[in-house]
Amino acid sequence: MEREFFGTDGIRGRANSWPMTAEIAVRAGMAAGLQFIRGNHRHRVVVGKDTRLSGYMLEPALTAGFTSVGMDVILVGPMPTPAVAMLTRSLRADLGVVLSASHNQFADNGIKLFGPDGYKLSDLIETEIEARMQSDMSGSLAKSADLGRAMRLDDAPGRYIEAAKATFPSDRRLTDLKIVVDCANGAAYKVAPTVLWELEAEVVPIGVDPDGFNINQDCGSVHTDYMREQVVAHGADIGIALDGDADRLIVADENGQLVDGDQLMATIADAWAANGTLQGGGLVATVMSNLGLERHLSAQGLALVRTQVGDRYVVEHMRRHGFNLGGEQSGHIVMSDFGTTGDGLIAALQILALVVAQERPVSEVCRRFEAVPQLLKNVRYSGPSPLDLPRINDAIKRQRGRLGDQGRLLIRPSGTEPLIRVMAEGDDGELIHSVVDELIDLIEAAAAAN
């Protein structure tokens, strides 16, 4: 069955436009509820969100859908995606839902679903939920006396704060560190500064004044310029940038220089390999991770296993093959010893623990390899995908031929936006730029002609 609603990370779109409407949210709540109502016990779902204006529309719509099929709803308000996954397991709920479009601007929103184990749903289950959404569910509505109830869990932030702090070594403190933390005016705007302060850091919080419109606006893990400036201005030891739902992390060192997800994964992998806690013989990343990471791990006898783009595909491989570390260059870092999905704050705590233990600056602790020249550019399009055109596919083959065995070329449609992503990497930086620029020009021309 072709997927109409679900992409690489749940259902996503422009708020109040198909498919991100109140009507679709009601049907998603009904369908997901019916999918997970199993047995005669009271069923419950945990619903969290980020700080987008549209959350006020979608949260009650989802609640109506769930309660209409007899499922109780626990509302936790603005909370990081990994916190909702954690609470789903902790509360023994049947389902968890996050209303967020992650790093996108406020006008977008999304519906992410977690199973009772706290893991994102498989493609198979999402497809089954889609089939329910497209069917007549009126015959499955609960009787009047069996409608679900909704309640707010007021201490949800405190529960996550304690869970996050528990991942930091109990014999270490952040007393001597000044930390700039950029919460992207998103879901972690309260919990992230609190965790760092309670661990005794000097905290410079930015991106902590959400107004419904400013999530990810010139801030957060995708827009790091201001965070980097603040690190230098305050003489901070490190900058931490989260995205709108706080499931990804980008770091700036004491000089304001960025450290991406590949370098962070390498830092954690090196430490865990040294102390014997790294499982699976390496780590799991995606096709977007830099060739330099692969070479670095290989030199130490460790493997880099690549999956398609999407942190849930990373997690699925980790679970099947016994890895406890994986993630994406963009900053999703999954540590199965601590959680079931990417967690920007907990990943930051692991980096901070290493900085404290090694008593060295972040620029030394987190620079583990020399990155191979890599260039990524995007083309926005409307209508049919230019990738379906024979002349574009012929051009891609020609450019792959130019790279030969000395590099990689990856062309893919975004799973969350109408974008085509063109990425190339290799030791010859000039060649990489030439390959990407030529393809971008061709795809843009084809998109304009459609």
N, C-alpha and C positions, 0 to 999 in steps of 0.2 A: 504494500500500500504506500503510495506517495504521501509524504508528510506535508500537511497543509499548514499546521500551526507551529510545530516544534522545529527549532533550529539546533545549532550546536550547544546552546545553553538555555533550554526552555523555550518559552514563547516570548517573543520580543517584537516591539514595533513602536511607532509614534503614538503617544498617549491620546486616547479618544478618537483614534482612527483604527480601522480594521488592521490587525486582529486584536489590538490592545484597547478594547472597549469594555464598558461595564457588562454588556451582554455576553461577550466572550468570556469574561472573568467569571460570571455566574455559571456558565456552562462548564468551564474548566473546573470550578469547585465541585459541581455536581458530578462530573465524570470522574475526577480524581478521587472524590469521596467514595463513589460506588466501587471504584477499582480496589480500594483498600478497606472496605467494610467486609470483614471476615470474622465470623463468629458472632456470639450473642452479647459480648461485653460492650460497655459504652466506648465508642470510638472517638478519638480526638486528633486534632491537627493543630500544629503550632504555626502561626502566621506572623512573619516579621516583614519589615520593609526598610527602605532607606528613606531619604528626606525629600524625595520629589513631590511636587504639588499633586501629581496624579495619584499618589498613594492614598490620598483622602477619598478618591473615587473608587479605586480598585479594591482596597481593603474591605469596605462593606459589601462590595459586589461578590467577592470571593466568599466572605462570611455567609452571605445569603445562600450561595450555592451549596456550601458544605452543610449548613444547618438544615437546608431543605431536604437533604437525603439522610438526616439523622446523625450527623457528625458534630461533636462538640468542638468549638474553636477556642484556642488559647492565643490571645493577641499579645505580642511582646513589643510592638511599636518599632521605632528605628533601632535596628540591631544588625551587626555584621552578619553576612551570610554564614560564616563558620559558626557563629554563636547559635543561629537557628538550627543548624545541623546538630550541634552539641545538645541543645535543649530538646530536640526531637527524641534523641536517645535517652537523655536524662529523665524526661517526663514519660517515657515509655509510650510516646504517641505513635499513631499509625502512619503519620505523614507529616512532613514539614514543608512550608512554602515560604519563599522570599520574593517580595515584590521589589525588583531592582533591574536596572539596565547597566549595572556595573560601572564601567568607566565612561559611558555615554553621557551626553548632555541631558538637562532636566526634561526636555520634551519627549524623550523616549522612556519606556518602562518595560518591564518584563516579568514573567512568572517562572520561577525556578522551583522545581519539586524535588524533595528528598524522601526516600523511603524510611521505614521505621528504624533501619540500621544507621541512618544519618548519611547515607551515600546518595548521590544523584541517581535518578532513575535511568535504567537502560533504554536503549532505542526501542526494544521490544515493548516494554511497558508503556513508554510514551506513545507508541503507535496504537496500542490498545486503548489508551485514554482518548486519543484522537478519534478512534472509531466510535467511542461512546459519545463524544462531543457532537459528532455528526448524525447521531441517531436520535430517536424520540425517547427521551428519558422520563416522560411524564408518568409512565407506569411504575417507575421505581421511586417515586417521591415518598417520603416518610409520612406516616399517619399523623394527624394533628397532635396526638399525645406523644409522639416519638420524635418530634423536631429536636434538632440539636440546640445547644446553648452556647453563648459566647461569654468569655470573661477575659479580663486583662491580668497579666502576670506582672505585678508591679516590681518585683525584685529580680526580673530577668537580667538587667545589666549587672547587678551584683554577682549573680551566679556565674556569668561569663568572666567577669573580672577575676574572680577567685580561680576559675579553671585556667585562665591564661597565666596568672602568676604562678600556679603550681607547676608549669612547664619550665620555669626558670630555676636554676640550681639554688637550693636553700642556703648554701654557704656563701653565696655571692650577693653583692649589692651594686647598685648603679650610682653610688654616692658621689663618685668623682667625675661623672659624665654629664655634660650639658647636651641635651637632645632637642633638636627641632623636629616636631612631629606634625605633618600635614595630613589632616583627616579628610580633605577634599570636600568639606562641608557636607559630609555624607554620614553613613550609618555609625561610624566609630567616633564621632565627634565628642562624645562623652567618655566612652570606655577606654580609648587608647591613651589619652593624657593621664587618666586616673591610674591605670596600671603602671605606667612609667613613674608617676609621682609616688605611688605607694612602694615602689621598689627603690625609692630615694634618689632618683635622678633629678637634675635641674631641668625642667621642661619648658620649652618655648613652643606653645601650641599655635598653629595656624590652620586655616580652613575649618574652624570650629563654630561658625556662625551661620548655620543653614537657614535659608528663608524660603525653601521650596523651589527656587529658581537657580541657585548658584552652585549646585552640586557639580563637581568636576570642572567648574568654570575657572580657567587659568590657575588651577591648583590640582593637587593630587598626583598620582603616579604617572599620569599621561602628560601633565603640564607641570614640569618640575622647576622651571626657572626661578620662581619666587622662593621656593623652598631652598634651592641652592644659594640664592642671594642671602637668605636669612641665616644659613649656616655660617657663611663668611662674616656677615655683619655682627653676629652674636659671638663669634669665636667658638662655635659649638664643635663638639667632637664628632657628631654624626647628624645627618638628616634622614628622617624616615617619612616616606610618602606612601600613603594608602590610596586606594581608589574608592569610588562611591559606596561600594558594599564591603570594602575592607578585606577582600579575599586575595589581593595582590599587593606586592611590596616592591618599591624601588628605593635604593639607598643613595645618599650622597656622602662622600668622605669628608674629612675635616677641611679639605680644600675646595669643597663644593663640586667635586667631580662625581659624575654618576657611576653607580655600580648596579648593573642590571641583574635580572634573574639568573642568567647563566653563571655569572661570577659568584652570586650568593649560593647557588646550588653547589658549585665547586668548593666553596669555603666550608659548607656544612659536610659535604661528602668527604673531604680531606680529614676533617676532625673526627667524624664518625668512623672512618676507616682506621684511623690511628688508634682509637680507643676500643675498636672491635665491635661497635654497635651498628655499623652499616650492613644492611641485609640485601641479598640478591646479587652481590658482586658488582654493584655499580648503582646507577640511577636511571630513571625513566624521564625522558623529555620528549619534545615534539620535533617535527621536521624543521621548525624555525630556529632551533638552538644552534649556536655558532659552532663551526668546525673546530675552533680553538678549544672549546670545552671537550669535544670528543678526543682530540689529541692529548689534552692534559690528563684526562682519565686513563686513556690507553697507556700512557707512560708509567702509570702506577699500577697497571694490571687490572684496572677497573673498566667496566663496560658502560657505554651510553646506548640505551635502547630508545629508538625514536617511534613515536606514534603520530597519528594525524593530529591536527591542531584542535585543542579543547582539553581543559584540565580533567574532564571526566573520563576521557579516553586514556589519559595518563594514569588516573586512579584505577581504572579497570585493569590495565596491564600490571600495575603494581600489585593488585590483589591476586591476580591469577598466578603471578610468578614470584611472589615473595619479596618484593622490594619494599623498603620503608622510606625511600626518598625519591621524589620526582617533582616535575613542575614545568614551567614555561619561561622562556626568555623574558616575557612581558611582566613577570613577577609573581605568577601563581606558584607557590611553593607548597607541596603537599608532604607532610611528615606523618606517616600513619601511626607512629608511636604516640602522637598527640591529638590527632583528629582525622576526619574523614574527607576533608576537602581543603582547598587552599586557604591559608589563614595568614594574612599579612602581618598582623600583630604578633602572633606566636613565632612566625619566621623571624621577625625583627628581634624578638627576645633571644632566640638561639644565636643570632649574630652578635648581639650585645654580650651574651654570656662568654663567647669566644674572645671578644675584645677585652673584657675584664680579665679573663684568665691569662691571656697572653701579654697583657700590659703593653700593647703596641697600638699605634693609630690605625684607624679603619683603612686608610690607604694601603697599609702593609698587610693587614689581616685579610682583606677581601679582594685583593688583586692576585688571583691565582694563576692566570694564564694570559697570554697575548691573543687578543681576539683577531680572527681573520677578517679582512675587509668584507663587510656585508652591507648591502643596501636594500631597503624596503621602501617601495612607493605604492600608492593606492590610486585607483581610478574609480570615480563614482559614476554610476550609470543608471538609466531608467529603461524600462522595456526589456526586450530579450537580451540575454547575456552575450557580449561580444565573443566570449570563449567558445560559443557554438559555431562561429564562422570558420570555414576551412582556411581562409587566408591568415587568420590569426594563429590557428594551430600550426600551419606551415612555418610561420615566422618564429614560433616558439621552438620548433624543431631545429631551425637554422641557428638560433641563439644557443641552444644546448650544444650544438655541434661546435660552436666557437669556444665554449668553455671546456669541452672535452672532459678529461679526467681531472682537471685542475680546479674544478669548482662545482657548485650546485646551483640549479635554477628551480625555483618553486613558484608556480602560478596557481592561485586558488581564489575562489569567491569567498568573501566573508560569510560566516554563518549568522551574523547578527545585524549586518548593514548591507545596503546595495553597493558593495565595493568589490573590486577585483584587486587582489594584493599580488604584487610582483616583487619577489625577493631573489637576489643572487648573491653568492659569496665565493671567494677564492683568494688566492695569494696575490693576484694581479688586480690592484684596486682600479686602475684605469679601465681595464677590460670589463670589470664588474659594472662600473658606471655606464659604460657604453652599451652593454647588453640590456640593462634595466631601462635606460633612457629611450633606446630604440623601441623596445616593446611598449613602454608607456605611451609613446607618441602614436604608435599604431592602434593600440587599444582605445585611446582617447578619441582618435579620428573615427574608429568604428562605432564607438558609443554615441558620438555626436550625429552620426549618419543614421542610426536606428530610430 
